């Protein structure tokens, strides 16, 4: 089963995606926006990662594909807690030409709709480095609320930066969608909120 947005589809990661995922994993501009430390990796390591994720029941990893074709990013749900009905969400737009085009918000809202309406989750969380202003803006514009910060969590460009914790509850998602009428607007109409991812 795939998750449909307006201009994108989120589907399971396939072996054919690995070459592009590997390229993005080794892009220093992309790695600098992520919370974890990344080292140069080989295609063999990417293939082993792919084999390992097939048995992971607490994480759902998704490839982001434009409906007109082409892999543009990666998303999913991490640390799914079925008892407390929460998960962590993340999105990475690896294709730089697709940044600033509203795809980030579309991925976030498509995943939120699936999480709350299909997975019956109550809460989504996101952890974003304060230096990643585009992702912070996208999550906030999708209704996520900043709930706190892990101070001096990481070093980026020679300075310590905080990790911002954001959360979205199911009723907040519903209210946000009602206010913005996001799913009612046609594909070619810009949403009523800014998106920089």
C-alpha positions in Angstrom: 0.0 0.0 0.0 1.3 3.5 -0.9 0.6 6.8 0.8 -0.8 9.4 -1.7 -0.3 13.1 -1.5 -1.3 15.7 -4.2 1.9 15.5 -6.2 3.8 12.8 -4.5 3.5 9.1 -3.5 5.3 7.6 -0.5 6.0 3.9 -1.0 8.3 1.3 0.5 12.0 1.7 -0.2 13.0 -0.6 -3.1 16.4 -1.9 -4.1 16.3 0.4 -7.1 16.4 3.4 -4.8 19.7 2.5 -3.2 22.0 4.2 -5.6 20.3 7.6 -5.1 19.9 7.1 -1.4 23.6 6.3 -1.3 24.4 9.5 -3.2 22.4 11.6 -0.7 23.9 9.8 2.3 27.3 10.9 1.1 26.3 14.5 0.3 27.9 16.8 3.0 25.2 19.5 2.5 22.5 16.9 3.3 24.5 15.3 6.2 24.9 18.7 7.8 21.2 19.0 8.3 20.7 15.7 10.0 20.9 15.0 13.7 23.2 12.0 13.6 26.9 11.9 12.7 27.4 10.5 9.2 30.5 9.0 7.8 31.3 8.3 4.1 29.5 5.0 3.3 29.8 2.5 0.5 27.1 1.1 -1.7 27.7 -2.2 0.0 26.9 -0.6 3.3 23.8 0.9 1.8 22.7 -2.6 0.6 23.3 -4.1 4.1 21.2 -1.3 5.6 18.5 -2.2 3.1 18.6 -5.9 4.1 18.6 -4.9 7.8 15.5 -2.7 7.6 13.3 -5.4 6.1 12.9 -6.9 9.6 12.5 -3.6 11.6 9.0 -3.5 13.1 9.4 -0.2 14.9 10.2 1.9 11.9 8.6 2.4 8.5 10.9 3.9 5.9 9.4 5.4 2.8 10.7 6.7 -0.5 9.2 9.9 -1.8 8.4 9.8 -5.5 6.9 12.6 -7.6 3.7 11.4 -9.3 5.3 12.5 -12.7 8.2 10.2 -11.8 11.5 10.3 -10.0 12.7 9.7 -6.5 13.1 13.0 -4.7 13.4 12.1 -1.0 13.0 9.9 2.0 10.6 9.9 4.9 9.0 7.6 7.4 8.0 6.8 11.0 10.7 6.0 13.6 10.3 4.5 17.1 6.7 3.6 16.6 5.1 3.0 20.0 1.8 1.1 19.4 0.8 1.1 23.0 1.1 4.9 23.5 0.2 5.5 19.8 3.1 7.8 18.9 5.9 7.9 16.4 8.8 10.1 15.3 8.6 11.5 11.8 11.3 12.7 9.5 11.7 13.9 6.0 14.7 14.5 3.7 14.4 16.0 0.3 17.6 14.8 -1.4 16.9 16.3 -4.8 17.9 20.0 -4.3 15.7 21.1 -7.3 12.6 20.0 -5.3 13.4 22.1 -2.2 11.3 25.2 -1.7 8.5 23.8 -3.9 6.1 22.7 -1.2 7.1 19.1 -1.3 8.4 19.1 2.3 5.0 20.2 3.6 3.2 17.8 1.4 5.3 14.8 2.7 4.7 15.9 6.3 0.9 16.3 5.9 0.6 13.1 3.8 2.4 11.2 6.5 0.4 12.9 9.3 -2.9 12.0 7.6 -1.8 8.4 7.3 -0.5 8.3 10.9 -3.7 9.6 12.4 -6.3 8.2 10.1 -4.8 4.8 9.2 -2.3 3.9 11.9 -4.6 5.3 14.7 -1.7 7.2 16.2 -2.3 10.0 18.7 1.0 11.9 18.4 3.8 12.6 15.9 7.1 14.0 17.0 10.0 15.5 15.0 13.5 16.3 16.1 15.1 19.1 14.0 18.5 20.8 14.4 18.0 24.5 14.9 20.4 25.1 12.1 18.0 23.4 9.7 15.7 26.4 9.4 13.9 25.1 6.3 12.8 21.9 8.1 11.8 23.8 11.2 9.7 26.2 9.1 8.0 23.4 7.2 7.0 21.4 10.4 5.7 24.6 12.1 3.7 25.5 9.0 2.1 22.0 9.1 0.9 22.6 12.6 3.7 21.1 14.7 4.4 22.9 17.9 7.9 23.4 19.4 7.9 21.7 22.7 11.5 22.1 23.9 15.1 21.8 23.0 18.1 19.6 23.7 20.6 22.3 24.3 24.0 22.2 22.5 23.1 18.9 21.0 25.3 18.9 17.9 28.2 20.8 16.3 27.5 22.3 12.9 29.9 24.7 11.1 32.1 24.9 14.2 29.3 25.9 16.6 27.0 24.1 19.0 23.3 24.0 18.0 20.2 22.8 19.8 17.9 20.0 18.7 14.4 21.3 18.6 11.6 18.9 19.7 8.3 19.4 17.9 5.0 17.6 18.3 1.6 17.3 16.6 -1.5 15.7 18.1 -4.2 14.1 16.1 -6.7 16.9 17.0 -4.2 19.6 16.1 -3.7 18.0 12.7 -7.5 17.9 12.1 -7.8 21.6 13.2 -4.9 22.6 10.9 -6.4 20.8 7.9 -9.8 22.4 8.5 -8.3 25.8 8.8 -6.0 25.6 5.8 -8.3 23.4 3.7 -5.1 21.8 2.5 -6.7 18.6 1.0 -9.5 20.6 -0.7 -7.2 22.9 -2.7 -6.3 21.7 -6.2 -2.7 20.6 -6.9 -1.8 23.7 -8.8 -2.9 26.1 -6.0 -0.3 27.0 -3.5 -1.2 26.1 0.1 -2.1 29.0 2.4 1.1 28.6 4.5 4.8 28.9 3.6 7.0 26.0 2.9 10.7 26.2 2.6 11.5 22.5 2.4 
